[in-house]
Structures are given as structure tokens and as C-alpha cells.
Amino acid sequence: MPPLVPPVVPPGSLNRSAQPVLPVDGGLLLRPWLDPDAADVARVFLDPAIRHWHLRGAESDAEAGEWIARWRRDWAEERAAHWAVAEAGGRLLGRVSLQSLVLYGGQAEIAYWTAPEARGRGVCSRAVARASHWALHEVGFHRVELGHSTANPASCRIAEKNGYALEGTRRSALLHADGWHDMHLHARVRTEH
């Protein structure tokens, strides 16, 4: 029996080609992760702010390298799209990812971080804008969600700047090193922008 509705994003829409490099305003790129990026990822995860807002840390270059290998497999298996946010010259400034992909239903979740030396320059906001546009308007996802701790106002500002409407608060939803956090749920829907 055929499905009642067709998939929003047909399987194979992503992995039938290489993960794209996406230009970002201001001379930035979203590019696939490279093996040499492992040292920079491990360095960034020494930052106290990164460690505070993330559930896991990269304790070594080797562990960061394992993450990068998994991020590549995620593209091949259409589970996620992870990009390095970099200057055109190559310097790593952050990460933006579309994860928890539900191709049939056209849904994804966006996540991000910024290296300490790149904060306050709009890098993260521009990367989120570009990845969101790609997901909603180039690939055809219907909905992209963004979640962050209610104690993280910087992430809330990025959501608001990028048109992610606040939909509510998920109480005691995520365990961080300092305890359980309430999480804001924001989302963008393709038809709204």
C-alpha cells in the first residue's frame, strides 16, 4: 500500500552528492569537516563556556577526530549535516549542524558553537542564517527547531535574530554539569520566511 503522503525531503536528496560548501556573508564558509580540524575542535572544547553548554567534551585530538569521522558518516547516512564555520583562508571559527533529520516529515534541529576568539562578531548568527536558508529553501525541509538552555541568553538572541519563534519551555529537559536545565524551544517553518 503506498504512503498517504509523499516524503517532504525524498531519501537520497542529501547523500546523492557531496556535502556542499556554503558561502556565508562576510567572507565565511560553511564547509565539510577535515581531518586537520580535529586539533582545533579539541582546543575549542577547552574553553569553559563551551564546556558549560555541552554535554560532552573532546578530551584529545584523537577523540575530536572520531567526532569528525562520525559527522562525515552522518551525511552519508542522511542523519545530519555538520559544517565547520571557517574563514575563507581556512581558520576554524565554529560549528553549525542540522541534526535529528526526519526526511519523511521534513524536520531538523539546528545546533552551533563558536570558538572563543570569534565571539561577538556575528559569526554564529550568520552561520545559523545560512544553514537555515539551505535547509528550508534549498533542500525543502518544512521545520527547523532550535533548543537552548533558558540560562543561555546568547543562544536566545541568535534564535531571535534568525526568525526562530519561541514556542515554549521544556522544563528540566537537559542535564548539564551544573544540573538540570529548562530548555527554550524555538522553531522556523519554511512558509513563514
N, C-alpha and C positions, 0 to 999 in steps of 0.2 A: 504494500500500500504506500503510495507516495506521501511525502510530508504535506501537512496542511499549508505551510508557508515556506517559501524558499529561504535559504540562509541569507542573512544580511551581508555577510562577507563570505563568499564561497571558499571552502577549503582549497588551499593551493594559491590563494591570492597573494600571500606573502612570500612563501618559500620557493615559488617558481622562478624567482630571480634573486640575485644577491641583495643583501640588506643595503638600502640606499644611503648615500651621503646626502645630508640635507643642509643647504646653506641657511644661515641664520643672520639676521640683521647685525650690523656692526662687525663684520669680518669673522664671525664664528662659524663653526661647522658642528653638526651632529654627525658623527662617523662611527662605523662599527669599531668595536674594541680590538686592540692589537696586543700581542704578547708583551711587548716592552712597556705597556701601560701598567703592568702589574706592580712595578715599584712605586709608581705614583699613587695607585689605589691604596697600597699598604701605608704609604706616607700620609695620605689624607685621613685614613682611619686612625691615625694617632691623635688627631685633633679632638679636644674634649667635646666640642659641640657636635661633631659627627658621632662620636661615641655615645653621647647623651640621647640622641634621637634615633639611633639604630639599634636593632635587637642583636646584631652580630657585629663582630669586628674582624677585620683581616689582620691576623697576627703576624703574617710574614708575606714576603713577595710570592712565595710558593702558594700560599692559600689564596692570595689575590689572583694569581694565575689560574687556579682552579675555578674561581668565580668567573673569570673571563671565558674560560673554555665552556662553562655551563651557559653563560649568556649567549655564546655562539650557537650552542645546541638548541637553546630556546627558540632562536629564529628558525633554524632548520625544521623544528617540530611545531612551529607556529603557536608556541606557548607564550612568547613575549618578544618584545623588540627593545633591546638595550643599546643606548648610544653613549659614547664618550662625547662630552661637550668640550671642544678644543678650539684654540685659536687657529687661524689658517696656517700658521707656521708650525703647528703641532702640539703646543703646550696644553696639557690637560687642565681644564678648569672645573669640570663637574661631570655629572651623570644625569641622564633622563631616561626613563623606561616606561614603556607601556607593557603592563603585565596582567596576569589573570585574564588573558584574552578568551573571550567567548565569541568565536567567529559566527556561529549559527545565530546567536542573539544580537550580535553587533555591539558587544560591550567590552570595555577595557578599563584598567586602573592605571593612573599615571603616578610615578614616583620620581624623586630627584634628590640630588645633593650638590653642593657647591664647595669647591676647595677653599680653604680659609683665605688665600691670597686673592681670590676672585669675588669675594662677597662685597656687596654694596655697589656693584657696577651694573646691575640689571641682567647679569649673565643668566641666572636661573630663570627669571621671568621670560626672557627671550627664548630660551631653550624650551620651556614649557609651551609657550605660544606656538613655536614651530612644530613640535611633536604633536600638539593638539590639532593643529591645522592638518597635518599629514594624516592623522588617524581619522578625523571626522570628514574631511573634504577631499582627500586624495585616495584613501583606501575605502572609505564609506562606512566606518563604524557609526553607530547611531548614538551611543552614550559613552562618555569617558568620566570615570569617577576619580576623585582626589580626596584622600583622607590624611588627616594630621592631628597630632595631639592638640587639645584646646590650650595647652600651656605653650604652644609654639606660634606666637603671633606672626613671625616672619613667613611661615608657610601659609598662614591665613591670608596675608597680603598678596602672596603670589597667586593663590587661588582667585581672590577677588579681582586682581589686575587682569587675569586671563579669562574672565567671564564665567568662572565656576561658581554657580549659585550654591549658597549654603542651604542644605536640605535638612540638617538636624544634627543631633549629637548622639553618638553611640556611647552609652555610659559604661565606664570601666571596661573598655574594649581591647586594650592592648597593654601588655606588661613590658615596662621599660626597667632599666636597672634601679630606678628610684621608686618603683611601684606601679600600680595600675593607673592608666591614663584614660580619661574620657577623650573621644575622638570626634572631631568635626567630619561630617560627610558633605562634600561639595560635588557637583556634577555639571557637565556641559552636555547638551543634547544638540545634535547636528542641526536640527531645524530652528534652533534659537539664534544661530550666528551665521 
